[in-house]
């Protein structure tokens, strides 16, 4: 019994140990299963979180992944399915049809071809296409994919991504439009826009280079800055770039002369900036504006202002000089009229008279230059005037120069003074002769030219309208640019001292401007010079000119009141008029002339009044005498034509202006004509 109890106790204890052991094993297993479950759950949660984040990222990037199982022909989009990728399964057709269904019809063939190549060759592919949304909007997509091969090496699937690139395409299109607008702006700009490297080699340039300089783009890329800039300005251009490179920003604009392809020179206003790349200076960008015409107009304005100032001075000198010449000419003529002068003395007087006449001609040139010479402008045919003048012109310039006149048909007339037009022709012809000392050819052309508004605004200072164009082209030695810029300056000449006054072309300029015309000159050293004159055309007919022959003046009877503040001129007038048979009363100024007229009104037949006198000038004297009720005729004298014009004195019968210096013939003719035109009641 005891043995049974002991055995039972033994097995009971053993069974308890086995139960505890098994229980411990089961508890350990349960704990391990719990840990595995927790890890699996955590891994699943992490995977779900990762998938969620991936989907969010794909949604934010508008990125979709897709899978095409070739064997089952099944097309599947991984992730949230957007409406533009097609309807939900089951598909209505093949996988390719499913892929192509939302794609724009114009892009379907390209996408189909890309997918077919990937299936055939197994190569990666990328294609862009448009997708039409159900609401009609269009968005751009890009599909990229690659092939998956099976054990036999055949393509079993295509996998890839679809990315929305609508915004990128819009940005690229806007960028392309912006670049096109910039390109058009640069290419069509009037200014030259260019870049060059630090060695001066051009790297880009716009179309203005060909218009301004004559160089095509392909030509420019073979040139450097030193090839285009005039040699004398090359160092200036290098210094300006060097200053910028060294940080001197004070000089942003400068002017240089550039050489055109055809040899011409233009003045460019240049503005540059440095080009940086990676923090380093790699080149220069510049804008060059053609300011040649602006500089020419500025020069013309300066010339006009200078000539206006000199003209005022010349006019003032001419006034006093003409008074002196009047006294010299009058006294020499009186001396010549005496019959008891020795031959030697008569010869001296003749020389004095000749010198006085030459001085008077020089004075007239000064007045013409200063535009203060009174002109008699009438309708005039330039071809007829030049044809009449050609014989004398040939004798003046010599037989060693061939002169040819070419006049167009139906050239309209101009409003001009014939004598001054002849002066223009003569001076330009003499200038051409002096440029061809060994002979040559002078071509004179006359035709009509119409200047429109576009040309008037851009190429010349002439207003729009019809002009008669007069051109003088010689084959002489031409002029350097510095000489050409100064040729219209008074007293400027390239001739040796004593061989020229320097007034010829200045007189031409003055006459042309006085006739509301314009003059320009082009010249190339060694190739000749061309002067181009434009006179405004008129519609009035141009009558044929007739030259009247004047003989020796004769005198008459009557009494003349002379008012002249210069004693020498007063005595000359007295002697000349007395020699012509007139009675003379003399007054030293205007006030004395009025007093004398009041005393001798009944016997005075004509007034000879100087326009400029102390206290009271000739016009004021005449006005006061007219206010007394007298209609006595008058001849005004002046040595300064700007004092008065005949039209300024009114239309009274007998009014005339006599310009100093005058001689016996001029004085006698003026007095006789006025007396003959005066009414009989006035002449008494």
C-alpha positions as CSV (number, residue, x, y, z in Angstrom):
1,X,0.0,0.0,0.0
2,X,2.8,2.3,0.9
3,X,4.4,1.4,-2.3
4,X,1.3,2.4,-4.2
5,X,1.1,5.7,-2.4
6,X,4.8,6.4,-3.1
7,X,4.4,5.5,-6.7
8,X,1.3,7.6,-7.0
9,X,3.0,10.5,-5.4
10,X,6.0,10.1,-7.7
11,X,3.9,10.2,-10.8
12,X,1.8,13.0,-9.5
13,X,4.8,15.1,-8.9
14,X,6.3,14.2,-12.3
15,X,3.0,15.0,-14.0
16,X,2.9,18.4,-12.2
17,X,6.4,19.1,-13.5
18,X,5.3,18.2,-17.0
19,X,2.2,20.3,-16.8
20,X,4.2,23.3,-15.5
21,X,6.8,22.8,-18.2
22,X,4.1,22.5,-20.9
23,X,2.3,25.5,-19.4
24,X,5.6,27.5,-19.5
25,X,6.2,26.5,-23.0
26,X,2.7,27.4,-24.0
27,X,3.0,30.8,-22.2
28,X,6.3,31.4,-24.0
29,X,4.7,30.4,-27.3
30,X,1.8,32.7,-26.6
31,X,4.2,35.6,-25.8
32,X,6.1,34.9,-29.0
33,X,2.9,34.8,-31.0
34,X,1.8,38.1,-29.3
35,X,5.2,39.7,-30.3
36,X,4.9,38.4,-33.8
37,X,1.3,39.7,-34.0
38,X,2.4,43.1,-32.7
39,X,5.3,43.2,-35.2
40,X,3.0,42.1,-38.0
41,X,0.5,44.7,-37.0
42,X,3.1,47.4,-36.7
43,X,4.6,46.4,-40.1
44,X,1.2,46.5,-41.7
45,X,0.5,49.9,-40.1
46,X,3.9,51.1,-41.4
47,X,3.2,49.7,-44.8
48,X,-0.2,51.3,-44.8
49,X,1.3,54.6,-43.7
50,X,3.9,54.3,-46.4
51,X,1.3,53.6,-49.0
52,X,-0.8,56.5,-47.8
53,X,2.2,58.8,-48.0
54,X,3.1,57.5,-51.4
55,X,-0.4,58.0,-52.6
56,X,-0.4,61.5,-51.2
57,X,2.9,62.3,-52.8
58,X,1.6,60.8,-56.1
59,X,-1.5,62.9,-55.8
60,X,0.4,66.0,-55.0
61,X,2.7,65.4,-58.0
62,X,-0.3,64.2,-60.1
63,X,1.7,61.0,-60.7
64,X,0.0,57.7,-61.5
65,X,1.7,54.3,-61.8
66,X,0.3,51.8,-64.2
67,X,0.7,48.2,-65.1
68,X,-0.1,46.4,-68.3
69,X,-0.2,42.6,-68.1
70,X,0.4,41.5,-71.6
71,X,-0.7,37.9,-71.1
72,X,-4.1,38.7,-69.7
73,X,-4.2,42.1,-71.6
74,X,-5.2,43.8,-68.4
75,X,-4.5,47.5,-67.7
76,X,-4.4,48.6,-64.1
77,X,-3.6,52.0,-62.5
78,X,-2.0,51.8,-59.1
79,X,-3.2,54.4,-56.7
80,X,-6.3,56.6,-56.7
81,X,-7.7,56.5,-60.2
82,X,-8.2,59.9,-61.8
83,X,-11.0,60.4,-64.2
84,X,-8.7,61.3,-67.1
85,X,-7.1,57.8,-67.2
86,X,-10.3,56.1,-68.3
87,X,-13.4,54.5,-66.9
88,X,-13.2,51.9,-64.1
89,X,-13.0,48.1,-64.9
90,X,-14.3,46.1,-66.5
91,X,-12.6,47.5,-69.6
92,X,-14.6,48.1,-72.8
93,X,-11.8,46.8,-75.0
94,X,-8.2,45.9,-75.1
95,X,-5.6,47.3,-72.6
96,X,-4.2,49.6,-75.3
97,X,-7.6,50.9,-76.2
98,X,-8.2,51.5,-72.5
99,X,-4.9,53.4,-72.3
100,X,-5.7,55.4,-75.4
101,X,-9.3,56.2,-74.7
102,X,-8.9,59.6,-72.9
103,X,-6.0,60.7,-75.1
104,X,-6.5,63.6,-77.6
105,X,-7.2,62.1,-81.1
106,X,-4.2,64.0,-82.5
107,X,-1.8,62.3,-80.1
108,X,-3.2,58.8,-80.2
109,X,-1.0,57.5,-83.1
110,X,2.2,58.7,-81.4
111,X,1.3,57.0,-78.1
112,X,0.2,53.8,-79.9
113,X,3.5,53.7,-81.8
114,X,5.5,54.2,-78.6
115,X,3.7,51.4,-76.8
116,X,4.1,49.1,-79.8
117,X,7.8,49.7,-79.9
118,X,8.1,48.9,-76.2
119,X,6.2,45.6,-76.6
120,X,8.3,44.7,-79.7
121,X,11.8,45.7,-78.6
122,X,11.4,45.8,-74.8
123,X,13.1,49.3,-74.7
124,X,12.1,52.0,-72.2
125,X,9.9,54.7,-73.7
126,X,8.7,58.2,-72.9
127,X,5.9,60.0,-74.8
128,X,4.0,63.2,-74.3
129,X,0.3,63.6,-75.1
130,X,-2.8,65.5,-74.3
131,X,-5.8,64.1,-72.3
132,X,-9.3,65.4,-72.8
133,X,-11.2,65.6,-69.5
134,X,-15.0,64.9,-69.3
135,X,-15.6,68.6,-68.9
136,X,-13.8,69.3,-72.1
137,X,-10.6,70.7,-70.6
138,X,-7.3,69.5,-72.0
139,X,-4.3,68.6,-69.9
140,X,-0.8,67.6,-70.9
141,X,0.6,64.2,-69.6
142,X,3.9,62.4,-70.0
143,X,4.0,58.6,-69.8
144,X,7.3,56.8,-69.1
145,X,7.6,53.1,-68.8
146,X,9.8,50.0,-69.3
147,X,9.2,46.4,-70.2
148,X,9.3,43.3,-67.9
149,X,10.6,40.1,-69.6
150,X,9.6,36.5,-68.8
151,X,11.8,33.4,-68.5
152,X,11.8,33.1,-72.3
153,X,12.9,36.7,-72.7
154,X,9.6,37.9,-74.1
155,X,7.9,41.0,-72.8
156,X,5.2,39.9,-70.4
157,X,4.3,43.3,-68.9
158,X,4.8,47.1,-69.2
159,X,5.0,49.2,-66.1
160,X,5.4,52.9,-65.8
161,X,4.2,56.3,-64.5
162,X,2.0,59.0,-65.9
163,X,2.9,62.6,-64.8
164,X,0.7,65.7,-65.3
165,X,2.9,68.4,-67.0
166,X,0.2,70.9,-67.9
167,X,1.7,73.7,-65.8
168,X,5.2,73.0,-67.2
169,X,3.9,73.0,-70.7
170,X,2.1,76.3,-70.1
171,X,5.2,77.8,-68.6
172,X,7.3,76.5,-71.5
173,X,4.8,78.0,-74.0
174,X,4.8,81.3,-72.1
175,X,8.6,81.3,-72.0
176,X,8.7,80.5,-75.7
177,X,6.3,83.4,-76.4
178,X,8.3,85.7,-74.2
179,X,11.5,84.7,-75.9
180,X,9.8,85.2,-79.3
181,X,8.7,88.7,-78.3
182,X,12.2,89.5,-77.0
183,X,13.7,88.1,-80.2
184,X,11.3,90.2,-82.3
185,X,12.0,93.2,-80.2
186,X,15.8,92.8,-80.5
187,X,15.8,91.8,-84.2
188,X,13.5,94.6,-85.2
189,X,15.1,97.3,-83.1
190,X,16.6,100.3,-84.8
191,X,19.6,100.1,-82.6
192,X,22.4,97.6,-83.0
193,X,22.2,95.0,-80.1
194,X,25.3,92.9,-79.8
195,X,27.5,90.8,-77.5
196,X,31.2,90.0,-77.8
197,X,33.8,88.2,-75.7
198,X,36.6,89.8,-73.8
199,X,38.8,89.4,-76.9
200,X,36.4,91.6,-78.8
201,X,35.0,88.8,-81.1
202,X,31.3,89.2,-81.8
203,X,29.1,86.4,-80.4
204,X,25.7,87.7,-81.3
205,X,24.2,90.7,-83.1
206,X,20.7,91.7,-84.5
207,X,19.5,92.7,-87.9
208,X,20.2,96.4,-87.4
209,X,23.9,95.7,-88.0
210,X,23.2,95.0,-91.7
211,X,20.9,98.1,-92.0
212,X,23.3,100.5,-90.3
213,X,26.7,99.0,-91.1
214,X,26.0,96.9,-94.1
215,X,27.4,93.7,-92.5
216,X,25.3,90.5,-92.6
217,X,25.3,88.4,-89.5
218,X,27.6,85.8,-91.0
219,X,30.0,88.5,-91.8
220,X,29.9,90.0,-88.3
221,X,30.8,86.7,-86.6
222,X,34.1,86.7,-88.6
223,X,34.9,90.2,-87.3
224,X,36.0,91.7,-84.0
225,X,35.3,95.1,-82.5
226,X,38.6,96.5,-83.8
227,X,37.6,95.6,-87.4
228,X,34.4,97.7,-87.1
229,X,35.5,100.7,-85.0
230,X,37.4,103.5,-86.8
231,X,41.1,103.2,-86.1
232,X,41.3,106.5,-84.3
233,X,38.6,105.4,-81.9
234,X,39.8,101.9,-81.3
235,X,41.8,102.8,-78.3
236,X,38.9,104.8,-76.8
237,X,36.6,101.7,-77.1
238,X,39.3,99.5,-75.4
239,X,39.7,102.0,-72.6
240,X,35.9,102.2,-72.0
241,X,35.6,98.4,-71.7
242,X,38.7,98.2,-69.5
243,X,37.2,100.8,-67.1
244,X,34.0,98.7,-66.8
245,X,36.0,95.5,-66.2
246,X,37.8,97.3,-63.4
247,X,34.6,98.4,-61.8
248,X,34.3,102.0,-63.1
249,X,30.6,102.6,-63.7
250,X,30.9,106.3,-64.3
251,X,31.2,106.0,-68.1
252,X,28.2,104.1,-69.4
253,X,27.7,105.9,-72.7
254,X,30.3,107.1,-75.3
255,X,30.5,107.9,-79.0
256,X,32.7,106.3,-81.5
257,X,32.9,106.3,-85.3
258,X,32.4,102.9,-87.1
259,X,33.4,101.8,-90.5
260,X,30.6,100.4,-92.7
261,X,31.1,97.6,-95.2
262,X,30.9,100.0,-98.1
263,X,33.5,102.4,-96.6
264,X,31.1,104.9,-95.2
265,X,31.5,106.1,-91.6
266,X,28.7,106.4,-89.1
267,X,28.7,107.8,-85.5
268,X,27.4,105.4,-82.9
269,X,26.3,106.2,-79.4
270,X,27.3,103.0,-77.4
271,X,26.0,101.8,-74.1
272,X,27.5,98.6,-72.7
273,X,27.3,96.3,-69.7
274,X,29.4,93.3,-68.6
275,X,28.2,89.7,-68.9
276,X,28.9,87.5,-65.9
277,X,28.9,83.8,-65.7
278,X,29.7,81.8,-62.6
279,X,30.9,85.0,-60.9
280,X,33.4,85.7,-63.8
281,X,33.3,88.3,-66.5
282,X,33.0,86.5,-69.8
283,X,31.9,89.2,-72.2
284,X,30.2,92.5,-73.0
285,X,26.7,93.3,-74.1
286,X,26.1,96.6,-75.9
287,X,23.5,98.7,-77.6
288,X,24.8,101.0,-80.4
289,X,22.6,103.8,-81.8
290,X,23.3,105.5,-85.1
291,X,23.4,109.2,-84.3
292,X,25.1,110.3,-87.5
293,X,22.0,112.2,-88.7
294,X,21.6,113.7,-85.2
295,X,25.2,114.8,-85.1
296,X,24.8,116.3,-88.6
297,X,21.7,118.3,-87.5
298,X,23.5,119.4,-84.4
299,X,26.4,120.5,-86.5
300,X,24.1,122.3,-88.8
301,X,22.4,124.0,-85.9
302,X,25.8,125.1,-84.5
303,X,26.8,126.3,-88.0
304,X,23.5,128.3,-88.3
305,X,24.0,129.9,-84.9
306,X,27.6,130.6,-85.7
307,X,26.9,132.0,-89.1
308,X,24.0,134.0,-87.7
309,X,26.4,135.7,-85.2
310,X,29.0,136.3,-87.8
311,X,26.3,137.5,-90.2
312,X,25.2,140.1,-87.6
313,X,28.8,141.3,-87.3
314,X,29.2,141.3,-91.1
315,X,26.0,143.3,-91.6
316,X,27.2,145.9,-89.1
317,X,30.6,146.2,-90.8
318,X,29.0,146.3,-94.3
319,X,26.8,149.3,-93.2
320,X,29.8,151.4,-92.3
321,X,31.9,150.0,-95.1
322,X,29.3,150.8,-97.7
323,X,29.2,154.4,-96.5
324,X,32.9,154.6,-97.0
325,X,32.7,153.0,-100.5
326,X,29.9,155.4,-101.5
327,X,32.2,158.3,-100.8
328,X,35.1,156.7,-102.6
329,X,33.1,155.7,-105.6
330,X,31.4,159.0,-105.9
331,X,34.5,161.1,-105.6
332,X,36.5,158.9,-108.0
333,X,33.6,159.2,-110.5
334,X,33.5,162.9,-110.1
335,X,37.3,163.1,-110.6
336,X,36.9,161.0,-113.8
337,X,34.3,163.4,-115.1
338,X,36.7,166.3,-115.0
339,X,38.6,166.8,-118.2
340,X,41.8,168.3,-116.9
341,X,43.3,165.3,-114.9
342,X,46.8,164.3,-115.9
343,X,46.9,160.8,-117.5
344,X,48.9,159.4,-114.5
345,X,46.4,160.8,-112.0
346,X,43.4,159.5,-114.2
347,X,45.0,156.1,-114.1
348,X,45.3,156.2,-110.4
349,X,41.7,157.2,-110.0
350,X,40.6,154.4,-112.3
351,X,42.6,151.9,-110.1
352,X,40.9,153.4,-107.0
353,X,37.5,153.0,-108.6
354,X,38.2,149.4,-109.6
355,X,39.3,148.5,-106.1
356,X,36.2,150.2,-104.7
357,X,34.0,148.2,-107.0
358,X,35.7,144.9,-105.9
359,X,35.3,146.0,-102.3
360,X,31.6,146.6,-103.0
361,X,31.3,143.1,-104.4
362,X,32.9,141.7,-101.3
363,X,30.5,143.6,-99.1
364,X,27.6,142.3,-101.1
365,X,28.9,138.8,-100.5
366,X,29.0,139.5,-96.8
367,X,25.4,140.7,-96.8
368,X,24.3,137.7,-98.8
369,X,26.1,135.3,-96.4
370,X,24.4,137.0,-93.5
371,X,21.1,136.8,-95.3
372,X,20.7,140.6,-95.1
373,X,20.9,141.4,-98.8
374,X,17.6,142.5,-100.3
375,X,16.4,140.0,-102.9
376,X,14.0,140.3,-105.7
377,X,12.3,136.9,-105.8
378,X,10.2,136.1,-108.8
379,X,9.0,132.8,-110.5
380,X,12.1,131.4,-112.1
381,X,12.9,128.4,-114.3
382,X,16.2,126.9,-113.1
383,X,16.8,125.0,-116.4
384,X,16.3,128.2,-118.4
385,X,18.5,130.2,-116.1
386,X,21.3,127.6,-116.2
387,X,21.1,127.3,-120.0
388,X,21.5,131.0,-120.4
389,X,24.4,131.0,-117.9
390,X,26.3,128.0,-119.4
391,X,28.4,129.9,-122.0
392,X,29.7,132.4,-119.5
393,X,30.3,129.5,-117.0
394,X,32.4,127.7,-119.5
395,X,34.6,130.7,-120.0
396,X,35.0,131.2,-116.3
397,X,36.1,127.6,-115.3
398,X,38.2,126.9,-118.4
399,X,38.3,124.5,-121.3
400,X,40.2,121.8,-119.3
401,X,37.0,120.9,-117.5
402,X,34.0,119.3,-119.3
403,X,30.8,120.9,-118.1
404,X,27.5,119.1,-118.8
405,X,24.0,120.3,-118.0
406,X,21.3,117.7,-117.7
407,X,17.8,119.0,-117.0
408,X,14.7,116.9,-116.6
409,X,11.5,117.6,-118.5
410,X,8.7,119.7,-116.9
411,X,10.8,121.0,-113.9
412,X,8.5,123.3,-111.9
413,X,9.6,126.9,-111.3
414,X,11.0,128.3,-108.0
415,X,10.6,131.6,-106.4
416,X,14.1,133.1,-106.5
417,X,16.3,136.0,-107.3
418,X,17.9,135.3,-110.7
419,X,21.1,137.1,-109.9
420,X,21.6,135.3,-106.7
421,X,20.9,131.9,-108.3
422,X,23.6,132.7,-110.8
423,X,25.9,133.5,-107.9
424,X,25.2,130.1,-106.4
425,X,25.9,128.4,-109.7
426,X,29.1,130.4,-110.2
427,X,30.5,129.8,-106.7
428,X,29.8,126.0,-106.9
429,X,31.3,125.8,-110.3
430,X,34.4,127.7,-109.3
431,X,34.7,125.4,-106.2
432,X,34.5,122.4,-108.5
433,X,37.1,123.9,-110.8
434,X,39.6,124.5,-108.0
435,X,39.1,120.8,-107.0
436,X,40.2,119.7,-110.5
437,X,43.4,121.6,-111.3
438,X,44.4,119.0,-113.9
439,X,41.0,118.8,-115.6
440,X,37.9,116.7,-115.0
441,X,34.2,116.6,-115.5
442,X,31.4,118.7,-113.8
443,X,27.9,117.4,-114.1
444,X,25.1,119.8,-113.3
445,X,21.6,118.2,-112.9
446,X,18.2,119.8,-112.5
447,X,15.1,117.8,-111.7
448,X,12.1,117.6,-109.4
449,X,12.0,115.6,-106.1
450,X,9.2,115.0,-103.7
451,X,10.0,114.7,-100.0
452,X,7.4,112.6,-98.1
453,X,6.8,112.7,-94.4
454,X,8.8,109.6,-93.5
455,X,11.9,111.0,-95.2
456,X,11.3,114.5,-93.7
457,X,11.1,112.9,-90.2
458,X,14.1,110.5,-90.5
459,X,16.6,111.6,-93.1
460,X,16.6,115.3,-93.5
461,X,15.5,118.6,-92.0
462,X,13.5,119.5,-95.1
463,X,9.7,119.7,-94.5
464,X,7.6,117.5,-96.8
465,X,6.8,118.9,-100.2
466,X,7.9,119.3,-103.8
467,X,11.4,120.6,-104.5
468,X,13.6,121.5,-107.5
469,X,16.9,119.7,-107.0
470,X,20.1,121.1,-108.3
471,X,23.2,118.8,-108.1
472,X,26.8,119.6,-108.9
473,X,29.0,116.5,-109.2
474,X,32.7,116.8,-109.9
475,X,35.5,114.3,-110.4
476,X,37.9,116.2,-108.3
477,X,40.1,115.3,-105.3
478,X,37.2,115.2,-102.8
479,X,37.4,116.3,-99.2
480,X,38.4,114.8,-95.9
481,X,35.6,114.6,-93.3
482,X,37.1,117.4,-91.1
483,X,37.2,119.7,-94.2
484,X,33.7,118.8,-95.3
485,X,32.3,119.8,-91.9
486,X,33.7,123.3,-92.2
487,X,33.2,124.2,-95.8
488,X,30.3,126.5,-95.2
489,X,32.1,128.4,-92.4
490,X,32.8,132.0,-93.4
491,X,36.5,132.7,-94.1
492,X,37.4,129.0,-94.0
493,X,39.5,128.0,-97.0
494,X,42.1,125.4,-97.9
495,X,43.7,127.7,-100.5
496,X,47.0,129.4,-99.9
497,X,46.9,132.9,-98.4
498,X,45.9,135.5,-101.0
499,X,44.1,133.0,-103.3
500,X,40.7,132.9,-101.6
501,X,38.5,134.8,-99.2
502,X,36.7,131.7,-97.8
503,X,33.3,133.4,-98.5
504,X,32.3,131.5,-101.7
505,X,30.5,128.5,-100.1
506,X,29.4,130.6,-97.1
507,X,27.6,132.9,-99.6
508,X,26.1,129.9,-101.3
509,X,24.8,128.7,-98.0
510,X,23.4,132.1,-97.2
511,X,21.6,132.4,-100.6
512,X,20.1,128.9,-100.3
513,X,18.8,129.5,-96.8
514,X,17.5,133.0,-97.8
515,X,15.5,131.2,-100.5
516,X,14.0,128.8,-98.0
517,X,16.2,126.0,-99.5
518,X,18.5,123.4,-98.2
519,X,22.0,122.3,-99.2
520,X,24.0,119.2,-98.5
521,X,27.4,117.8,-99.5
522,X,28.8,114.4,-99.9
523,X,32.5,113.8,-100.7
524,X,34.9,110.9,-100.8
525,X,38.7,111.7,-100.9
526,X,40.0,110.9,-104.3
527,X,36.6,110.3,-105.9
528,X,35.0,113.7,-106.1
529,X,32.3,115.9,-104.4
530,X,28.6,116.4,-104.9
531,X,26.6,119.4,-103.7
532,X,22.8,119.0,-103.6
533,X,20.6,122.0,-103.4
534,X,16.8,121.9,-102.9
535,X,14.6,124.9,-103.6
536,X,10.9,124.7,-102.8
537,X,8.9,124.3,-106.1
538,X,5.9,126.6,-106.9
539,X,2.9,126.3,-109.2
540,X,3.2,129.7,-110.8
541,X,4.5,129.9,-114.4
542,X,8.1,131.1,-114.9
543,X,8.3,134.0,-117.4
544,X,11.2,134.2,-119.8
545,X,13.8,136.6,-118.5
546,X,14.8,139.6,-120.6
547,X,17.9,141.5,-119.8
548,X,17.7,145.3,-120.3
549,X,20.6,147.3,-121.5
550,X,21.3,150.5,-119.5
551,X,23.1,153.4,-121.0
552,X,24.6,156.5,-119.4
553,X,22.1,158.2,-117.2
554,X,21.0,161.7,-118.0
555,X,19.9,164.4,-115.5
556,X,17.0,166.7,-115.3
557,X,15.6,169.7,-113.6
558,X,14.1,170.2,-110.2
559,X,15.1,170.5,-106.5
560,X,16.1,167.6,-104.3
561,X,16.3,167.7,-100.5
562,X,19.2,165.4,-99.4
563,X,19.2,164.3,-95.7
564,X,22.5,162.4,-94.9
565,X,24.3,162.5,-91.5
566,X,27.7,161.5,-93.0
567,X,29.2,164.8,-94.2
568,X,31.4,163.1,-96.9
569,X,28.4,161.2,-98.3
570,X,26.3,164.3,-98.2
571,X,28.9,166.3,-100.2
572,X,29.2,163.4,-102.7
573,X,25.4,163.3,-103.3
574,X,25.3,167.1,-103.7
575,X,28.1,167.0,-106.3
576,X,26.6,164.1,-108.2
577,X,23.1,165.6,-108.3
578,X,24.5,169.0,-109.2
579,X,26.4,167.5,-112.0
580,X,23.2,165.9,-113.3
581,X,21.5,169.4,-113.4
582,X,19.5,169.2,-110.2
583,X,19.2,171.9,-107.5
584,X,20.2,170.5,-104.1
585,X,19.2,171.4,-100.5
586,X,21.2,169.5,-97.8
587,X,20.3,168.5,-94.2
588,X,22.6,166.9,-91.7
589,X,19.9,164.9,-90.0
590,X,16.2,164.1,-89.9
591,X,15.1,167.0,-87.8
592,X,16.9,169.5,-90.0
593,X,15.4,167.9,-93.0
594,X,11.8,168.5,-91.7
595,X,12.6,172.1,-90.8
596,X,14.1,172.7,-94.3
597,X,11.1,171.0,-96.0
598,X,8.7,173.3,-94.1
599,X,10.6,176.3,-95.3
600,X,11.0,175.3,-99.0
601,X,8.1,172.9,-99.5
602,X,6.9,174.6,-102.7
603,X,10.2,174.3,-104.5
604,X,11.2,170.8,-103.4
605,X,10.4,168.0,-106.0
606,X,12.0,164.9,-104.3
607,X,13.4,163.7,-101.0
608,X,16.6,161.7,-100.9
609,X,16.7,160.4,-97.3
610,X,19.2,158.2,-95.5
611,X,17.3,155.5,-93.5
612,X,19.6,155.6,-90.5
613,X,20.3,159.0,-89.0
614,X,20.6,160.4,-85.5
615,X,17.5,161.6,-83.7
616,X,15.2,160.9,-86.7
617,X,15.6,158.3,-89.4
618,X,14.5,158.5,-93.0
619,X,11.2,156.6,-92.6
620,X,10.1,158.8,-89.6
621,X,11.0,161.9,-91.6
622,X,8.9,160.8,-94.5
623,X,6.0,159.8,-92.2
624,X,6.0,163.3,-90.7
625,X,6.2,165.0,-94.1
626,X,3.3,162.9,-95.3
627,X,1.4,163.8,-92.2
628,X,1.7,167.5,-93.3
629,X,-0.4,166.6,-96.3
630,X,2.4,166.3,-98.8
631,X,2.6,163.5,-101.4
632,X,6.2,164.3,-102.4
633,X,8.1,161.3,-103.9
634,X,11.1,159.9,-102.0
635,X,14.2,157.8,-102.5
636,X,15.6,156.1,-99.4
637,X,19.3,155.4,-99.1
638,X,20.8,152.6,-97.0
639,X,24.0,150.7,-96.7
640,X,22.4,147.9,-94.7
641,X,19.6,146.2,-96.5
642,X,18.1,144.7,-93.3
643,X,17.1,148.3,-92.3
644,X,14.1,148.1,-94.5
645,X,12.5,146.4,-97.5
646,X,10.6,148.3,-100.2
647,X,7.4,146.5,-99.2
648,X,7.8,147.8,-95.6
649,X,7.5,151.4,-96.8
650,X,4.0,151.0,-98.2
651,X,2.7,151.3,-101.7
652,X,3.0,155.1,-102.1
653,X,3.8,156.3,-105.6
654,X,7.4,157.1,-106.0
655,X,8.8,155.2,-103.1
656,X,12.2,153.5,-103.8
657,X,15.2,152.2,-102.0
658,X,18.8,153.0,-103.2
659,X,21.4,150.6,-101.8
660,X,24.9,151.8,-101.0
661,X,27.5,151.9,-102.3
662,X,25.9,153.7,-105.3
663,X,27.5,155.4,-108.2
664,X,26.4,158.2,-110.5
665,X,24.4,155.9,-112.8
666,X,22.5,154.3,-109.9
667,X,21.7,157.6,-108.2
668,X,20.7,159.3,-111.5
669,X,18.5,156.4,-112.6
670,X,16.7,156.2,-109.2
671,X,16.0,159.9,-109.0
672,X,14.8,160.1,-112.7
673,X,12.5,157.0,-112.4
674,X,10.9,158.3,-109.2
675,X,10.3,161.7,-110.6
676,X,8.9,160.3,-113.9
677,X,6.5,158.1,-111.9
678,X,5.3,160.8,-109.6
679,X,2.0,162.5,-110.5
680,X,2.2,165.8,-112.3
681,X,0.4,167.5,-109.4
682,X,3.2,166.4,-107.1
683,X,6.0,167.4,-109.4
684,X,4.4,170.9,-109.7
